[in-house]
Amino acid sequence: MDAASQAILDENITLKAELAVARAKASEDLALIAAQKLQIAKLQRQVYGQKSERSTRLVEQLALTFEELEVSATEDELAAEQAVAKTTSVAGFTRKRPERNTFPEHLPRERVVIEAPTTCACCGGSRLRKLGEDVTQTLEVVPRQWKVIETVREKFSCRDCEKITQAPAPFHVVPRGWAGPSLLAMIAFEKFGQHQPLNRQADRYALEGAPIALSTMADAVGSISSALDPLRRLIEAHVMAAERLHGDDTIVPVLAKGKTDTGRCWVYVRDEAPFGGAGPPAAIFYYSRDRKGEHPQRHLAEYTGILQADAYDGYNKLYLADRKPSPILEAACWSHGRRPFFAMADIEANARRKAAGKKEIPLSPIAMEIVRRIDALFEIERSINGKSADERLAVRQASSRPLVDALESYMRDQLPKLSREHDLAKAMQYMLKRWTAFTLFLEDGRVCLSNNAAERGLRGIALGRKSWLFCGSDRGGQRAAAMYSLIITAKMNGIDPQAWLADVLSRIAAHPAHRLDELLPWNWRASNNVASALAA
């Protein structure tokens, strides 16, 4: 590289570092403003009292906004530190944080003394004498038991050369090491896995005798998100290498100025167990502010394979014959197609409506017959679940194809007898227009009959909306999607997400970058099983 090219490269690095520092400063200002607004709202409630439920919700909204901005500010600070480290001409940036309160004295202390050096690092002499020690207090948690771990690094001076020797400081996921990995894992899992916002967690921890400031917890979440991002990228690559994907999306309310917008959370699931595949299951989540087709098209830009999803128009460009690198094969969901028929054939639901004095839904004999025929297909699928793709295909060709052909004939015969605007006719048209996608399972044993795997992945978000009400920002939605990817993937592999997060957070900094795949949920479970067997 000549001098001119090197100069341009250095200038680009400097500009990127300056931009990162400016972004970090702007994020810090936004977090500070949000903190002041929250403090003002709380003081107003103390002075004027709680006037209505609306005032309570307003404080909660401000707390969530502050939480998201505080996390974003920490992420931007870490990004600025990384950018500044690549140049010598840009001043570093460190956020101004309020002084943290000391840990309550009533919490038990566990003294962990790092093994002291036996020789001088300067001259190799062994005549060391202790001068003192540095103690780092880290708040850690055992279920229902809080304690403070005091990590001691003793200092020694060499009698020969007076050089001071001390063990290196251990790595902490959170700057200045105020929280241990188990506590960090609990905070993250409670927020993203159990849908408990940080302000509610803070209230509970204070009642247990371990008060933690909301800003401190938000700061920790930003550090956790940054530390685990390499694992999220590995999970994303693993999911996108699948032969077949399940895709779906759900609404996510997002806080906006004076209102709540409706964002979307997208999920793509890799699950090869139904056709006996060897690849471990995993899920990757994405967030967007709207439901435009450009989002799934960007998510799946490099994907080639089979996509099982609903009939959302935004997927259509993925199925085009001239798509690069190649068209994706569309596989429709029979569960999705069955639902409108079932609504017109659910005798039990109608009986419940009648008992409650509600208007009954007109039941349709045609809908009942279609549901019966589709249920027969699902019964066949249960008998071949987990078998190889070739075995599944053979059974489908022999048993399912005649039923599918008969169902198509039945619907085409009944359709002319119905009004075009009838709900039953619309349900039939939905399936018949996509018959190639609905019958792909008869040509490929890897295809499932339903898209339930993706719907299961989104179920937690649907339940969590009642707890966290909305995302505080777009950054918050993206952060939540990243953490959902990690937690849901851990659950899919049958491991405790909180235990996995705690172990990974304690190891990831010292773990070699080229061996990060060892920390992925499916490999982590395998390594733990081996360790348990050796211990036994």
Secondary structure, 3 states (H helix, E strand, C coil): CCHHHHHHHHHHHHHHHHHHHHHHHHHHHHHHHHHHHHHHHHHHHHHHCCCCHHHHHHHHHHHHHHHHHHHHHHHHHHHHHHHHCCCCCCCCCCCCCCCCCCCCCCCCEEEEECCCCCCCCCCCCCCEEEEEEEEEEEEEEECCEEEEEEEEEEEEEECCCCCEEECCCCCCCCHHHCECHHHHHHHHHHHHHCCCCHHHHHHHHHHCCCCCCHHHHHHHHHHHHHHHHHHHHHHHHHHHCCCEEEEEEEEEEEEECCEEEEEEEEEEEECCHHHCCCCCCEEEEEEECCCCCHHHHHHCCCCCCEEECCCCHHHHHHHCCCCCCCCCEEECCHHHHHHHHHHCCCHHHHHHHHHCCCCCCCCCHHHHHHHHHHHHHHHHHHHHCCCCHHHHHHHHHHHHHHHHHHHHHHHHHHHHHCCCCCHHHHHHHHHHCCHHHHCHHHCCCCCCCCCHHHHHHHHHHHHHHHHHCCECCHHHHHHHHHHHHHHHHHHHCCCCHHHHHHHHHHHCCCCCHHHHHHHCHHHHHHHHHHHHHHHC
